[in-house]
Amino acid sequence: MKTIKRRAFCKAAAAAVAGVLAPHAAAEALLPQAAQAVVGSSVPEDYYSFAFRSDHSETDLSHDFYYTDAFFENTALQYSHKLALATLGLVAASGNTYQSDALYWVEGEAGREDSIADAYQKLGFANAVYAGYQCSLNTPVDTAGCAFAQKTLVQDGQRTTIIAAMLRGVGYGAEWASNLHVGEGGGHYGFVTAAEHFFEDLQDYLKKAEAAAGTLGTIKLWLGGYSRGAAVANLTAARIRQQLPRIAQENTFVYTFAAPAALTAADRPDLQADYDNDHTADGGLKTDWDVSNIFNIISSGDIVARVMPEEWGYHRNGNDRFLPSTAYQNELDDLSIIESRMGGVPLRFDQLASEGGVEFQVMVALWRLQKRRKLPRKI
C-alpha cells in the first residue's frame, strides 16, 4: 500500500511550487533576533496510511486516513467529521503493535510505538515522546500510555504550535487490570488516577517543548483516545480547561471513541467540564447539545461505553454522538468489502452485528465517518 495517494498532477505541481517548507519560512520571519526552533513540517492535504493493531487477525493492518493542517484553523467548538476520522486513525495507531507482543516482558525498546511513530512522521509531527511505551506489559498499573508530538505552523500570521496527544487504548497488556479498579467513591479509580498521571506527562511535555523552542506561540492541543484511553482523555480535557488557561477551549480539539463514563455529578469537580451535555436538569434528553470542545463517538451497541452505567448516575464530559449498529444486509456487505481491503483474517459482520463486538464497533465508526453521514444524536 502506498504511503500517500497522489490525486492529480496539477495538485502535486501546486504543492511543489508552494513548497511544504514555506510555512516554516514564514514562522522564522516572525521571530525576533534569537532563532527559535521550528519543529516538524507542514504536509500536503491528502490521505495517509496508518498501521494499527488487529487482535482478530493477529497482525498489524493499515488503512488510509485524510489529514490537513487546516483542521486547526477552525474552532474546536464545532464538530468536524473529518477531524474525528483523522483522530480515530491516530488513536488506532497509538496502540502497541501486534508484532511487539513477542517482547511482552521487555523493559525498554520493544517497538510498541512503531505505528504511531510512523503516523506522526507522515503527518509532519516531530519531537515525539512515548510515555509508558518502554515499560514491560506484565505489571498492572493505573496509568495510560500516551504518544506526544508537535509541529510549528503559521496561522493568521501568528506562530502556532500543534501538540498532538494520543492515548493508547489497545494492546496495553496488564494495564488492562486498571479498567476493573473501580475504587470506593471519587469516580472510577483506575481512570481517574491514569488521568492524573497523564496530566502530569502533558505538563512536562509542554514545559520541555517550550524550553527547546523558546516560545510555542499559540498552542493548539489535539487530544484523542479510544476505550481506556478515551476515558482518560475525556477526564483530562476538563482539567486542561481549568488548570491550563493558556490553551484556550476553542484551541483544544478533543475526540474520543468508546469512552467509558467515569464520574457521577458528585465526583471530582476538577475533572468535570460540560458534564453530561446529553440531559437537562430534570433528566430529560436535550434536543440539541450545548457548546463544547469534547466529542465522544459512541456505538449504541458497545458495552465498553456503559462502564460505569448511566443508571448509577455516571456520565461523560462533553457531547456524545451515537452511532447505530446495523442489521441491514446491504450495509453488512459494504462493511465486509471495506474490511477485505485491509487484509488480515476476514470478519463475520453478520455475526458481529448481533454480538456487539468491540472491533466491529470501531469498524462501523470508521465506515460511517468515511461515508460522511450525519451522526444521529440518539437511537
N, C-alpha and C positions, 0 to 999 in steps of 0.2 A: 504494500500500500504506500502510495506516495505521501511524503510528509505534508505537502501543501498542494492543493488542487489549483492549477492555474486556469483561470476562466477565459481570458481573451488576450490576444497580443497587445491590443491598444491599452488595456488596463496595466499590463506589465510594463509597457513602454512609458506610460504616465508615471508609474511608480519610480521607474529608473530615472526619469527626468527630474522628478521632485527630489528623489534621494531620501532613503529612510533615515539618514542622519541629519536631515535638515532641522527637525525639532531640537536636536542636540545643539546644533549651531546657534539656534535661537536662544536656547536656555543659557548657553555660555555668554551670549551677548548681553543678557540681562544681569549678569553677575558683576559685583564690584571687583576691585583690583585683585584681591586674593582669589585664586582659582578655586572654585567649589565644585566638588565632584558631580559629574553627570553619570547616573547609574542606568544600566540597561539600554534599551533602544526601542524606538517606535517600530512597529511592524505593519505590513500592509493589511488592510481589511481582507479577510479570506477565511477559508476553512483549514483547520489544523488537526492533525491526527494525534489523539491522546491514547495511551495504553491504560488499561485498567484490569484489575484482578477479577477472575471469574472462578469462584469455588465450584460452581456447577461443572464447568469444562475442565477444571484443574489445570488452568493455564492463564496466561495474560493475553487478553484480546485488545483490539483497538477500534476506535471509531472517530469520525471527523466531526469537529465542533467549530461553529462560526465564532470569530472573535474580531473586534475592532477596538482600538484605543478610544474611539469616540463614545463608547459606552459611558465613559466617565466625564463626558462633557454635559451630561444630563443630571438632573437632581435624583438623589437616591429615594426621594419620597414618592416616586412614580414607579409602579411595577413595570418591568421590562421582560417579556418572554425571551428575547434573545440573550439578555444578560443572565437570566435564570438558567437557560440551557448551557451557556458557557461555564457558569458556576458548577452545574451538575457535572460537566466534563472534568473540571479540575478536582472536585471533591472525590469523584470516582478514581482519578489518577493518584490522589493522595493516599489511597490505601496501600498497604505493603504489597509489593509484587508477589505473585504466587511463587515464582521461582526462588525467592529469597527464603521460603519456608524450609529449604534444605539446610539453612543456617539458623534455625529457630532459636537455638541455645546460645548463639554467638553474641558476645558483647562487642560493640564497635561496628565496623563496616561490614554490612551483610547485603547491601543493595536493596534494602527495603524501600528506599525513597526514589528508586530509579525512574519510576513512571512520572511522578510529579516533577522531578528534576528535569526530565526531558520536556515535559509540557511547559514549564516555566521558561526554559531556554528557547523553545519555539516561539513563545509569545513575547520575547524580548525582556523578560524579567531577570534580574541578577541579584547578587549578594544573598543567595538563598541560605536559610538556616533551617535545619530539620530537628525540631525539638522532640525527643522521645524515640527517634528512629534508630538510635545507636544502642538502645537497651535490648537485652535479650527478651524474649516473649514468654518466658516461663514463670514470671513473678507477677502476681496480682497487684495492681497499683491503681489509686484513684487519680489518674491523670489521663490526658488525651493527647496523642501525638499531633503535632501541627507543623506545617510547612510554610515558612515565611519567605517572601521575596519582594523586590521593589523595582520600580523604574521611574526615571525622570521624564516628564513631558512639559510642554508649554501649552497652557490652556488659558484663553482670554488674556494673552500677553503676560501671564504670570508663571513663575516656576511652580510646578505641581509634582508631587511625589505620590505615586500609586503604591500602596502597600497591600500586597495580597497575603491573606492568612487563611489557609485551607486546613480544616481539622480532619484528622484521619478517622474514618468510620467503618472500615472493613479490614480484615486481616491483621488485627492487633493483638492476637494471642491472649494470654491470661489477663490482660487488661479488661477483658470481657466480664470478669467476675465483678467489676465495679458497677456494672449495669444492675446487679442484684443487691448492691449495697445501699439499701433504701434509707437506713438510719431511723432516728426517732425524732420527728419534728424538724422544722427548719428546712423543709424541702428534701428532695431526693439527694442523699448524702454523696453518692458517687458522682453524680452530675455536678452538684454544687461545688464540691471540692476540686474536681477537674477544672471547672470554670475559674476558680480562684488561682490555680496554678497557671492556667492559660493566660489569664490577665497579667500575671507577673512576667511571663515569657514575652507577651506583647509589649509591655512597658520596656523591658530590657532590649528588645529588638529596635524599638523606636529610638531609645537613647543612643544605642550604638550606631544606628543609621545616621542620626543627626550629627554625632561626633565625627563620623567619617566624611560626611558630605559638607559639613559647615553649616548648611541650612537645608531644610526639606521644603521650604515654601509652604504652599497649601497642601495639606495631607488629605488624601482620599483613600479610605480603607475599603478593601474588597474582602468580605468575610463570608465564608461558606462552610457547610458541614453536612454530613449525611449520618443518619441514625444516631449513634452515641455522639459523634462529632457535631451533629445538628443541635442536640440538646445543649451542649457546651457553648456553641456559637450563639444560640438563642439567649442564653443567660448572660453571656459576656457582652452582648450588644447593649444591654441595659446599663451595665456598669461603665462601658465606654462613654455612653451619653452623659452619665452622671459625674464621672471622675476624670475624663479626658476631654475637657471642653474645647481644646484646640482642634479636635477632629469634629467638625460640625455634623449635626444629624443628617443634613442634606448631602453630606460627603461620605456617609457611612453606608455602604451598599451591602445589605445582609440578605442572603438567600440560603434557606435550609431545606433539607429533604428528609422526610420520615422522622421528624423531630419528636421525641417523646416529651410529654409535659413533665415538669419537674417541681413546680411550686403551686401552693394554694395562695389565695389572696393575702393570707396572714403571714406567709413565709418571706423572709429576706427581701425587704423593700429595695435594697441596693441592687438586686438582681431582677427588678421588675421595671419594664417600660412598655407602654402601650399594651398593658397586660390584658389578656382575654378580649381582644378587639372584636370578637365574634358576637358578644352578648351585651344586651342592655342591662341597666342596673337591676331590673326586675327579673333578669334571667332569660328574657326573650331573645330571639335571634335578630340581629340587626339586618336591615335591608341593604346596607352598604357598610364598607369599612371606614373607620376613622383614618386620618393621615398617619402613616408610619413609614419607616425605612426598613422594617423587618418583615420578610415574606417567607412563610412556611408552606412548602408544597407537600401536601398530604394525600395519600391514596386512601379512599374510603374503605378499602378492604385490607389495610395494613395494620396488623395488631401492634407493631412496634410503636406507632404514633399514639397508642392508647395506654402507654405506660408512662406515667400513672393515670388512672382513669378519671375522666371528666366527672363521673358520678360522685367521686370523692372530693370534688372541688379543685382538681388540678387543671391548669391551663397553661398555654404558652404566651410568650410576649409576641406582639405584632399581629399581622394579618394572616390567617390561614386560608389557603386556597386548595380546595379538594378536587382531586382527580377521580373520575369514575372508573371503577373496574369495568371490564367489558365482558359481555356474554354473547356478543354478536359474532357469528361465524366469519363474516367478511372482515371484521376488524382483527379477529384472531389470525386469519390467514395473512393479513397485511403485516402483523407483528412477526409471524413466522418468516416471512420474506425478508424483513429488515434484519432479524436476528441471524438468518443464514448468511448474510453478508459479513457478519463479524467473525465468523469462524467458530471453532470450538464444537462441543457436543450440542446437537440440536435440542432446544427446549420444547416441551409439550405444552403449548399455550392453552389448549383446551382444558387440560388438567389444572394448570396453574391458575387459570381464571377462577376456578371454584375454590382452590386451596388458599388463595391469597398469599402466594409465596413472595418473599421479600425481593428476590431478584426479578421476578415478574413485575412487581410494582415499579421498580426502577426503570425497567424497560418500557412500561406503559407511560411513565412520566416522560421518558426520552422521546417516545413516539408522539405523544400528544403535543409536546412542545415543538417538535420538529414540524408537525402539521400546522402549527400556529393557530390552533383552535382556541377560542376564548374559554378559559378555565371556569367551570361552574363554581359558584360560591359555595353551595351545599348540594348534596344529592337529595 
